[in-house]
């Protein structure tokens, strides 16, 4: 119902969103703190005013709040910050030789003895570098910012709170970040040898954190399928853009959609998470685990919102979405921004904790600055994850534009007679990926049957429309294959993933040398991966009656 979606978008209230921003600008909202709880109380009060039934949940999460940090080189203090999930140092600090590893890519660690060293690495602190450093026996990492600002980061490679199986993968090094200028000065002095002493304190452990769940049912259908609409509320510093602006987008979208509840075909569940910034998505992952059965039975799609309305954020073509939701994203972006959506896959980030269940997702970070602006890796602005993320960094006009895009998509998901999920597009993407892998495999493993099954799925999915229940069964079969390594009940790591992670054994076989021991072993893994994908495609075809 594109006309109703446009009507809802046109009825959004900028004054209402500004009022929310001013409230969010009052507090620093670290996960599990009293200040965050006060802000959650505001969310709950306002969502109830809009007619939503609210539940404030609390659960234990593994949270890490960075404390003071100090670095000395030759007796001179170099300003730095430490990071969430970094290891605290002993009272006398950590002293070791500095070794330059450049961009800290895997090749920079290969064949080098870095045990007991402190590495100097270009770029913002990340889980991938933390993992490489830990495997190499590195004691500490000095990250060199791309500019003068020091960016808060969480370096855990574990998605959500650690489990018995994943706790061994937590970061075991001490990490700090310094400015670009200080990094250049250090590099100029490295030869022949330079040592650093790092002092860092990080408050890491289990603490109670909140989740606010806000429900509104479709007319006469308390157990109807629902749209999950979510974003995190915890922040670095005041975090008015990240994620106060997105919370304002969520609240105003929910309010405006609620005024047309009589047209809803599905219910709406709005969730505000804690633990995004300081627990590597601990809130959404806990919710996925605790409410797995309900989400599997009733959740048809997930719309996530992060960092809307940033100053100078002129580009809305790069937001990520599941392939089956590209058409809806393109329609909303064209209608309210006049831009052509690029059709970009969602990355392994944000509170996308529901792929294993089989829930297709769209959006996340929606708008951004041009890629070249400020040297930022994600174009969210130089103030992102710094004390400068204040209310002046939100552009009211761009916030309205972004919110209209989100409201358009949410409204259509709520009100369309048939869900706007295009699994023909999804199947076409899978077929193209399989054909590319098959070309590299040659005769080493036959994928022709699997490619034909994907082609059959593409044709059958184009024959819709289909009822919600059918599309949900298709989603449960295909989404986990698209975005996870295949286990629906665990969360893959927070490290970057290839598209279609379940196909990785096939790619690895294609990259191996024929006839070697490695190739024989990888053939076994690849054959099993082929079976996994074939089974998922068969399930989707069965759901579609093919």
Backbone torsions as a table, in degrees:
resi	resn	phi	psi	omega
1	UNK	NA	73.5	-174.7
2	UNK	-62.3	-33.8	-179.2
3	UNK	-65.4	-43.4	178.1
4	UNK	-65.9	-38.2	178.3
5	UNK	-61.0	-41.7	178.1
6	UNK	-66.9	-35.0	178.7
7	UNK	-66.3	-43.9	178.1
8	UNK	-62.2	-43.9	179.7
9	UNK	-61.4	-38.0	-178.9
10	UNK	-70.9	-20.4	-176.2
11	UNK	-92.4	3.9	-180.0
12	UNK	-65.1	147.8	-174.7
13	UNK	-112.0	112.3	178.7
14	UNK	-65.5	-34.7	179.5
15	UNK	-64.7	-37.0	178.6
16	UNK	-64.0	-43.8	179.9
17	UNK	-66.9	-37.9	178.2
18	UNK	-62.6	-38.8	177.4
19	UNK	-61.4	-41.2	176.9
20	UNK	-62.9	-44.5	-178.6
21	UNK	-60.0	-42.4	-179.8
22	UNK	-63.2	-35.5	175.5
23	UNK	-68.6	-44.6	-178.1
24	UNK	-66.2	-26.9	-179.3
25	UNK	-73.1	-6.8	-175.8
26	UNK	-81.5	-21.3	-169.4
27	UNK	-134.5	146.4	163.6
28	UNK	-83.7	129.0	-170.1
29	UNK	-117.9	69.7	174.8
30	UNK	-72.7	143.8	-174.2
31	UNK	-59.1	128.8	174.7
32	UNK	79.7	12.5	-178.6
33	UNK	-99.7	160.6	178.1
34	UNK	-59.4	-36.3	-179.8
35	UNK	-64.2	-40.0	177.1
36	UNK	-64.5	-40.7	179.1
37	UNK	-60.8	-39.7	177.8
38	UNK	-61.8	-40.2	-180.0
39	UNK	-70.5	-35.8	175.1
40	UNK	-62.5	-35.0	178.1
41	UNK	-62.5	-37.4	176.4
42	UNK	-64.0	-46.4	178.1
43	UNK	-55.1	-47.8	-176.2
44	UNK	-63.2	-44.0	-179.2
45	UNK	-61.5	-45.1	-176.8
46	UNK	-71.1	-39.3	179.3
47	UNK	-66.0	-33.5	175.0
48	UNK	-67.0	-37.0	175.8
49	UNK	-60.6	-31.1	179.8
50	UNK	-81.8	-0.4	175.6
51	UNK	99.1	8.2	-178.7
52	UNK	-87.1	146.1	172.9
53	UNK	-86.0	122.2	-171.6
54	UNK	-114.8	149.4	174.1
55	UNK	-136.4	124.3	176.8
56	UNK	-99.6	108.5	-179.8
57	UNK	-91.6	154.2	171.4
58	UNK	-133.9	140.5	-179.6
59	UNK	-151.2	154.1	176.6
60	UNK	-75.1	133.6	178.6
61	UNK	-135.6	152.6	178.7
62	UNK	-87.6	103.9	-170.3
63	UNK	-115.5	144.4	-177.7
64	UNK	-133.6	115.8	-178.3
65	UNK	-112.0	114.1	-179.0
66	UNK	-62.6	140.3	176.5
67	UNK	-110.6	-152.7	-178.1
68	UNK	-68.9	149.7	178.0
69	UNK	-140.7	148.5	-179.1
70	UNK	-148.9	141.1	176.8
71	UNK	-132.9	133.9	178.7
72	UNK	-121.9	133.8	174.0
73	UNK	-131.7	119.2	-176.3
74	UNK	53.6	39.4	176.6
75	UNK	79.0	1.4	-178.9
76	UNK	-105.2	132.4	177.1
77	UNK	-74.6	133.1	173.6
78	UNK	-116.0	119.4	-178.4
79	UNK	-56.6	135.7	-178.7
80	UNK	-156.4	166.3	169.5
81	UNK	-128.2	154.9	171.7
82	UNK	-102.0	-175.0	-167.7
83	UNK	-133.7	155.8	174.4
84	UNK	-58.3	131.5	-179.3
85	UNK	75.6	4.3	170.1
86	UNK	-70.2	155.8	177.7
87	UNK	-85.3	135.0	174.5
88	UNK	-69.0	151.5	176.4
89	UNK	-91.7	163.7	172.3
90	UNK	-66.7	163.7	-177.8
91	UNK	-53.8	-33.2	-179.8
92	UNK	-88.7	5.8	174.6
93	UNK	85.1	-177.7	177.9
94	UNK	-116.6	120.0	-179.7
95	UNK	-119.3	127.8	179.6
96	UNK	-162.7	167.8	177.5
97	UNK	-71.1	142.5	176.7
98	UNK	-91.0	131.9	176.7
99	UNK	-125.1	128.9	-178.7
100	UNK	-79.1	124.7	176.1
101	UNK	-117.6	19.5	174.4
102	UNK	57.2	-123.5	-177.8
103	UNK	-81.9	1.3	176.8
104	UNK	62.2	25.8	173.3
105	UNK	-69.6	166.7	-176.6
106	UNK	-56.1	-37.6	-178.5
107	UNK	-62.1	-27.8	-178.7
108	UNK	-70.8	-19.5	-179.8
109	UNK	-97.3	-18.7	-172.1
110	UNK	-69.1	128.0	175.3
111	UNK	73.5	14.6	-179.2
112	UNK	-118.2	139.4	176.7
113	UNK	-90.5	101.2	-177.2
114	UNK	-109.4	11.7	-178.4
115	UNK	-62.5	131.7	177.5
116	UNK	77.2	7.9	-176.9
117	UNK	-99.4	169.0	166.9
118	UNK	-111.1	122.2	-178.0
119	UNK	-91.8	150.1	174.8
120	UNK	-110.7	114.9	-170.7
121	UNK	-127.2	135.5	175.3
122	UNK	-73.5	142.1	171.8
123	UNK	102.7	166.3	-179.3
124	UNK	-66.3	142.6	179.3
125	UNK	-56.5	141.3	-175.5
126	UNK	-148.2	157.9	176.1
127	UNK	-60.7	-36.4	-177.9
128	UNK	-62.5	-44.4	179.2
129	UNK	-68.4	-38.9	177.8
130	UNK	-59.5	-40.8	179.3
131	UNK	-66.8	-43.9	179.1
132	UNK	-63.5	-41.8	-179.8
133	UNK	-62.7	-43.2	-179.3
134	UNK	-62.8	-43.8	180.0
135	UNK	-63.8	-29.6	-178.5
136	UNK	-86.7	-0.9	-179.5
137	UNK	78.1	18.9	178.4
138	UNK	-69.2	142.9	178.8
139	UNK	-92.2	-33.9	-176.8
140	UNK	-149.8	157.6	179.5
141	UNK	-130.4	132.5	172.3
142	UNK	-108.8	113.4	-179.3
143	UNK	-96.9	134.1	-177.5
144	UNK	-100.1	113.7	-179.0
145	UNK	-61.2	151.6	176.4
146	UNK	-70.5	-8.5	179.5
147	UNK	-152.3	-157.1	-175.6
148	UNK	-81.7	-8.8	-175.6
149	UNK	-92.0	148.3	-179.4
150	UNK	-106.5	115.9	-170.6
151	UNK	-97.5	124.3	176.0
152	UNK	-66.5	137.2	179.5
153	UNK	-146.5	158.4	169.7
154	UNK	-106.3	125.2	-173.0
155	UNK	-103.0	12.0	178.7
156	UNK	-72.2	130.8	173.6
157	UNK	-85.5	0.8	-179.5
158	UNK	-93.8	128.2	179.8
159	UNK	-79.6	117.3	-179.4
160	UNK	79.6	-169.1	177.7
161	UNK	-66.4	144.0	-178.4
162	UNK	-68.4	149.2	174.5
163	UNK	-108.2	177.0	175.9
164	UNK	-57.5	-32.8	-177.7
165	UNK	-81.2	-26.0	-173.2
166	UNK	-109.9	-8.6	-174.8
167	UNK	-60.0	-28.5	178.4
168	UNK	-69.5	-11.7	179.4
169	UNK	-94.7	0.1	-179.9
170	UNK	-64.5	155.3	-179.3
171	UNK	-60.1	136.9	-179.0
172	UNK	-124.3	14.5	178.9
173	UNK	-116.0	164.2	174.0
174	UNK	-95.5	128.2	-176.2
175	UNK	-124.1	137.4	173.6
176	UNK	-135.2	162.2	175.7
177	UNK	-125.4	139.2	175.6
178	UNK	-124.2	170.1	-177.8
179	UNK	-74.9	165.1	178.2
180	UNK	-60.1	-43.0	-179.1
181	UNK	-65.3	-42.6	178.3
182	UNK	-66.7	-33.3	176.8
183	UNK	-65.9	-41.8	178.3
184	UNK	-63.9	-39.9	179.1
185	UNK	-64.8	-39.1	177.5
186	UNK	-63.7	-44.6	-178.4
187	UNK	-60.6	-35.8	-178.9
188	UNK	-67.5	-15.9	-175.3
189	UNK	-112.5	5.9	-172.8
190	UNK	-67.4	-35.2	-177.2
191	UNK	-83.8	137.8	-3.2
192	UNK	-83.7	-24.2	-178.5
193	UNK	-159.1	139.1	179.3
194	UNK	-142.0	135.5	177.6
195	UNK	-113.2	156.8	177.1
196	UNK	-131.9	151.0	171.1
197	UNK	-117.7	122.6	-178.1
198	UNK	-111.5	131.2	170.3
199	UNK	-115.5	126.2	-179.6
200	UNK	-148.4	135.3	177.0
201	UNK	-122.7	128.9	-179.7
202	UNK	-132.7	127.9	179.9
203	UNK	-90.7	99.2	-174.6
204	UNK	-121.9	132.5	178.0
205	UNK	167.1	-177.0	-178.2
206	UNK	-81.5	132.6	175.9
207	UNK	-149.2	155.9	179.4
208	UNK	-72.4	131.8	178.5
209	UNK	-131.4	153.2	-175.7
210	UNK	-97.2	156.0	165.9
211	UNK	-136.0	129.2	175.8
212	UNK	-101.8	121.9	178.9
213	UNK	-110.4	124.0	-177.1
214	UNK	-122.5	119.5	-175.0
215	UNK	-115.5	142.4	166.2
216	UNK	-139.4	125.6	-174.4
217	UNK	-85.5	149.4	168.7
218	UNK	-63.2	152.1	-176.6
219	UNK	-54.7	123.5	174.6
220	UNK	67.4	22.0	-175.2
221	UNK	-147.4	77.6	-177.5
222	UNK	-65.4	-25.7	-178.8
223	UNK	-107.2	23.4	-178.9
224	UNK	-68.6	157.7	170.0
225	UNK	-55.4	149.9	-177.4
226	UNK	-131.3	156.7	171.8
227	UNK	-93.0	128.3	173.4
228	UNK	-90.6	124.8	-176.3
229	UNK	-125.5	113.5	-167.2
230	UNK	-141.6	162.0	173.6
231	UNK	-169.7	158.2	-179.3
232	UNK	-86.3	152.3	179.4
233	UNK	-110.8	-24.4	177.3
234	UNK	-65.0	154.3	-174.5
235	UNK	-140.7	160.1	159.1
236	UNK	-86.9	126.4	-177.0
237	UNK	55.2	-141.2	-178.6
238	UNK	-78.5	-24.7	172.4
239	UNK	48.5	52.3	-174.6
240	UNK	-73.3	-35.3	172.1
241	UNK	-80.1	-48.6	-177.0
242	UNK	-111.8	86.4	23.4
243	UNK	-136.5	26.9	-178.9
244	UNK	-60.6	-41.9	-179.6
245	UNK	-63.3	-40.7	178.7
246	UNK	-65.7	-37.7	176.3
247	UNK	-63.3	-38.9	175.3
248	UNK	-63.0	-40.9	175.5
249	UNK	-59.0	-45.1	-179.5
250	UNK	-62.7	-47.1	-175.7
251	UNK	-65.4	-43.1	-178.2
252	UNK	-72.4	-36.7	174.3
253	UNK	-61.6	-44.6	179.7
254	UNK	-62.6	-42.7	-179.6
255	UNK	-62.7	-46.9	-176.5
256	UNK	-68.1	-39.7	178.7
257	UNK	-66.7	-36.5	-178.6
258	UNK	-61.5	-27.5	179.6
259	UNK	-68.7	-13.1	178.9
260	UNK	-119.3	31.2	-176.7
261	UNK	-57.7	-28.9	-178.3
262	UNK	-62.5	-17.8	-179.8
263	UNK	-97.2	-3.1	-176.0
264	UNK	-69.7	138.6	170.0
265	UNK	-101.6	-15.1	-178.4
266	UNK	-136.3	159.5	178.5
267	UNK	-84.4	168.2	-179.6
268	UNK	-124.9	129.5	173.9
269	UNK	-121.2	118.4	-179.7
270	UNK	-105.6	125.4	-178.8
271	UNK	-123.3	130.5	174.1
272	UNK	-108.9	121.5	-173.2
273	UNK	-97.4	150.3	160.1
274	UNK	-107.0	171.8	175.0
275	UNK	78.0	6.4	177.2
276	UNK	-67.7	-52.3	-173.4
277	UNK	-80.7	-34.8	-170.0
278	UNK	-112.0	2.2	179.6
279	UNK	-138.0	16.1	179.7
280	UNK	49.6	57.6	175.0
281	UNK	68.9	34.9	-176.6
282	UNK	-64.9	-33.7	-178.5
283	UNK	-68.1	-52.6	-177.6
284	UNK	-67.8	-34.0	179.2
285	UNK	-69.8	-38.9	175.6
286	UNK	-61.7	-43.3	-178.8
287	UNK	-63.8	-40.7	177.9
288	UNK	-61.8	-40.9	-180.0
289	UNK	-70.7	-45.9	-174.4
290	UNK	-71.8	-31.3	-176.1
291	UNK	-115.3	29.6	-174.5
292	UNK	-55.2	-49.3	-174.0
293	UNK	-63.8	-43.2	179.4
294	UNK	-66.0	-42.9	178.9
295	UNK	-63.3	-40.7	-180.0
296	UNK	-64.3	-36.6	-176.3
297	UNK	-81.7	-29.6	-167.2
298	UNK	-126.2	-21.8	-172.6
299	UNK	-83.6	121.7	-175.7
300	UNK	-98.7	-24.6	-179.5
301	UNK	-163.9	156.6	179.9
302	UNK	-124.4	123.5	173.2
303	UNK	-110.0	116.6	-178.4
304	UNK	-109.1	143.9	-176.9
305	UNK	-131.1	133.5	-179.0
306	UNK	-149.0	128.7	167.6
307	UNK	58.4	55.5	177.5
308	UNK	-83.6	158.7	167.8
309	UNK	69.7	22.0	-179.0
310	UNK	-64.6	147.4	176.7
311	UNK	-59.4	134.4	179.5
312	UNK	67.8	12.4	179.3
313	UNK	-83.0	83.8	-172.1
314	UNK	-90.7	-14.0	-171.1
315	UNK	-105.8	118.3	175.1
316	UNK	-116.5	22.9	-177.4
317	UNK	-95.0	-7.2	-171.0
318	UNK	-106.2	4.1	-179.7
319	UNK	-66.0	149.9	-177.5
320	UNK	-91.4	150.0	175.0
321	UNK	-156.5	156.2	170.0
322	UNK	-62.0	147.6	-176.4
323	UNK	-55.2	-38.5	-177.3
324	UNK	-69.3	-9.8	178.5
325	UNK	-110.6	6.1	-179.7
326	UNK	-60.2	-40.6	-177.3
327	UNK	-63.5	-41.8	178.3
328	UNK	-65.9	-43.7	178.3
329	UNK	-60.8	-43.0	-179.2
330	UNK	-63.2	-41.1	179.3
331	UNK	-62.8	-46.4	-178.1
332	UNK	-65.7	-41.4	-178.9
333	UNK	-68.1	-42.0	178.7
334	UNK	-64.8	-41.6	-175.7
335	UNK	-66.6	-34.5	-170.7
336	UNK	-117.2	-6.0	175.8
337	UNK	-128.9	-12.9	-179.8
338	UNK	66.2	26.3	-179.8
339	UNK	-116.5	156.5	-179.7
340	UNK	-95.6	116.5	-179.3
341	UNK	-65.4	138.9	-175.6
342	UNK	-82.8	-13.3	-177.3
343	UNK	70.1	66.3	-174.5
344	UNK	-106.8	134.9	175.8
345	UNK	-66.8	146.9	173.0
346	UNK	-65.7	140.4	176.6
347	UNK	-87.4	172.9	-179.8
348	UNK	-83.9	76.8	-178.0
349	UNK	-161.1	176.7	179.3
350	UNK	69.3	-175.5	-178.6
351	UNK	-85.6	49.2	176.9
352	UNK	-89.0	68.5	-175.4
353	UNK	-97.1	11.5	-169.8
354	UNK	-117.8	6.3	179.3
355	UNK	-65.0	-38.5	-179.5
356	UNK	-61.5	-35.0	177.0
357	UNK	-67.4	-29.0	-180.0
358	UNK	105.9	30.2	-178.0
359	UNK	-100.3	118.0	177.2
360	UNK	-69.5	144.2	-173.0
361	UNK	-130.0	155.2	175.4
362	UNK	-140.6	156.3	178.1
363	UNK	68.1	-143.0	-162.0
364	UNK	118.2	-128.4	170.5
365	UNK	-68.0	126.9	-170.1
366	UNK	-101.9	-49.7	-175.1
367	UNK	-120.9	156.6	-179.4
368	UNK	-156.9	168.1	175.2
369	UNK	-77.6	162.2	174.7
370	UNK	-54.1	146.9	-172.9
371	UNK	-55.4	-29.9	-176.2
372	UNK	-82.9	-11.5	-172.5
373	UNK	-73.0	120.3	172.2
374	UNK	71.9	0.6	-180.0
375	UNK	70.8	13.5	-177.3
376	UNK	-78.5	140.1	-176.6
377	UNK	-70.7	-25.7	-176.8
378	UNK	-123.2	10.0	172.1
379	UNK	59.1	23.9	178.4
380	UNK	-87.7	1.3	177.0
381	UNK	108.3	148.5	-175.6
382	UNK	-63.5	-21.3	-176.9
383	UNK	-82.6	-12.8	-176.5
384	UNK	-54.1	130.7	178.4
385	UNK	61.7	28.8	176.7
386	UNK	-130.5	170.1	176.7
387	UNK	-63.8	-11.1	-176.2
388	UNK	-86.0	1.4	178.0
389	UNK	-78.6	78.4	-175.6
390	UNK	-115.4	176.9	-169.9
391	UNK	-63.7	-24.6	179.6
392	UNK	-71.7	-10.7	179.4
393	UNK	-86.2	-1.3	177.7
394	UNK	-103.2	125.2	178.1
395	UNK	-92.9	115.4	-176.4
396	UNK	-56.0	-37.4	-179.5
397	UNK	-68.6	-41.1	179.5
398	UNK	-72.3	-32.3	174.9
399	UNK	-63.8	-41.3	177.4
400	UNK	-64.4	-43.9	177.9
401	UNK	-57.6	-50.2	-178.0
402	UNK	-63.1	-39.9	-178.6
403	UNK	-68.4	-35.8	175.8
404	UNK	-63.2	-39.4	177.8
405	UNK	-61.6	-47.3	-178.6
406	UNK	-65.3	-45.3	-178.9
407	UNK	-61.5	-38.6	178.2
408	UNK	-59.7	-48.2	-178.2
409	UNK	-65.8	-44.8	-178.8
410	UNK	-64.3	-41.5	-179.8
411	UNK	-61.8	-43.2	179.2
412	UNK	-65.8	-39.9	177.9
413	UNK	-63.1	-32.3	179.5
414	UNK	-78.0	-35.1	-165.4
415	UNK	-112.2	-16.7	-179.7
416	UNK	-62.6	137.9	176.8
417	UNK	-59.9	-40.5	176.5
418	UNK	-119.0	131.4	-177.4
419	UNK	-55.3	134.6	178.7
420	UNK	-80.6	61.1	177.5
421	UNK	-111.2	117.7	-173.8
422	UNK	-102.6	90.6	-179.0
423	UNK	-82.6	-8.0	168.9
424	UNK	-68.2	-41.3	176.2
425	UNK	-63.2	-41.9	177.9
426	UNK	-60.3	-48.3	-178.7
427	UNK	-63.6	-36.8	178.5
428	UNK	-63.7	-40.8	178.2
429	UNK	-64.4	-41.2	177.6
430	UNK	-63.3	-45.4	179.8
431	UNK	-59.9	-43.1	-179.8
432	UNK	-63.4	-39.2	178.8
433	UNK	-65.3	-42.5	179.2
434	UNK	-65.6	-40.3	179.5
435	UNK	-63.5	-39.2	178.9
436	UNK	-65.7	-40.9	178.7
437	UNK	-67.9	-41.7	179.9
438	UNK	-60.2	-37.0	179.0
439	UNK	-63.5	-33.6	178.9
440	UNK	-80.8	-29.9	-179.8
441	UNK	-74.8	-32.3	-175.6
442	UNK	63.4	-127.3	-177.7
443	UNK	-93.8	9.2	-174.1
444	UNK	-74.5	-27.8	176.0
445	UNK	-156.2	127.1	-174.7
446	UNK	-80.9	118.5	176.7
447	UNK	-110.2	8.5	-173.5
448	UNK	-62.0	-40.7	179.5
449	UNK	-64.8	-39.6	179.5
450	UNK	-68.0	-40.0	178.2
451	UNK	-63.9	-40.7	178.8
452	UNK	-66.3	-36.3	177.4
453	UNK	-65.0	-40.1	177.3
454	UNK	-65.4	-37.2	177.6
455	UNK	-66.0	-39.6	177.6
456	UNK	-63.9	-41.8	177.2
457	UNK	-61.6	-40.4	179.3
458	UNK	-60.5	-45.3	-179.9
459	UNK	-66.5	-42.9	-176.8
460	UNK	-67.9	-40.3	-178.8
461	UNK	-67.5	-24.3	178.3
462	UNK	-75.5	-7.3	-175.6
463	UNK	-92.4	19.0	-178.5
464	UNK	-67.1	-169.3	10.6
465	UNK	-79.7	162.2	-178.6
466	UNK	-124.9	152.4	177.1
467	UNK	-66.4	160.5	-179.9
468	UNK	-55.2	-45.0	-176.3
469	UNK	-60.0	-37.9	178.6
470	UNK	-66.7	-47.1	-178.9
471	UNK	-65.5	-32.5	176.7
472	UNK	-66.3	-39.2	176.5
473	UNK	-64.8	-38.9	176.6
474	UNK	-64.4	-43.5	178.8
475	UNK	-58.8	-44.4	-177.4
476	UNK	-64.0	-27.9	178.5
477	UNK	-80.9	-39.1	-168.8
478	UNK	-98.5	-37.2	-174.6
479	UNK	-62.0	-45.0	178.5
480	UNK	-59.4	-34.4	178.8
481	UNK	-69.4	-33.7	-176.8
482	UNK	-72.3	-35.8	-169.5
483	UNK	-125.9	2.2	179.4
484	UNK	-135.4	173.3	177.8
485	UNK	-81.6	-0.4	169.6
486	UNK	120.7	-12.2	179.3
487	UNK	-93.5	117.4	-175.6
488	UNK	-76.1	-9.8	-171.3
489	UNK	-110.8	2.3	177.2
490	UNK	-127.9	166.7	177.8
491	UNK	-108.1	124.4	175.4
492	UNK	-62.7	168.8	-177.6
493	UNK	-64.1	168.9	177.7
494	UNK	-88.7	9.0	177.8
495	UNK	-77.5	158.8	178.9
496	UNK	-58.5	143.3	179.9
497	UNK	-120.6	148.4	169.9
498	UNK	-72.1	153.5	170.3
499	UNK	-57.0	145.2	-178.6
500	UNK	51.5	67.8	-177.4
501	UNK	-55.7	-28.6	-179.9
502	UNK	-64.5	-18.6	179.6
503	UNK	-86.9	-1.3	-175.9
504	UNK	-58.8	-39.2	176.4
505	UNK	-60.8	-31.5	177.1
506	UNK	-70.1	-41.5	177.8
507	UNK	-64.0	-40.6	-179.5
508	UNK	-64.7	-39.3	176.1
509	UNK	-62.5	-43.0	-179.9
510	UNK	-61.7	-29.4	-178.1
511	UNK	-86.7	-9.2	-176.7
512	UNK	-85.5	164.4	179.6
513	UNK	-86.7	122.0	-177.4
514	UNK	-55.4	142.1	175.7
515	UNK	85.4	-8.2	-179.1
516	UNK	-85.1	164.3	176.0
517	UNK	-58.2	-41.3	178.2
518	UNK	-58.5	-43.8	-178.6
519	UNK	-63.6	-40.4	178.4
520	UNK	-61.9	-44.6	-179.8
521	UNK	-65.2	-41.8	-178.9
522	UNK	-69.9	-27.2	176.9
523	UNK	-63.7	-39.9	177.4
524	UNK	-60.8	-47.5	179.5
525	UNK	-63.6	-40.8	-177.7
526	UNK	-66.2	-38.9	179.1
527	UNK	-62.2	-41.4	179.1
528	UNK	-67.8	-37.0	176.6
529	UNK	-64.0	-40.3	177.3
530	UNK	-59.7	-43.0	179.1
531	UNK	-63.6	-40.2	179.9
532	UNK	-61.3	-45.8	-179.0
533	UNK	-67.6	-41.5	179.7
534	UNK	-61.4	-39.7	178.7
535	UNK	-64.5	-42.4	179.5
536	UNK	-64.1	-43.2	178.6
537	UNK	-64.1	-40.0	178.1
538	UNK	-62.4	-40.0	176.4
539	UNK	-62.3	-42.9	179.1
540	UNK	-64.3	-41.6	178.8
541	UNK	-64.3	-39.7	177.7
542	UNK	-62.0	-40.2	178.5
543	UNK	-62.9	-33.4	-178.5
544	UNK	-86.3	1.6	177.1
545	UNK	80.4	21.2	-178.6
546	UNK	-97.0	NA	NA
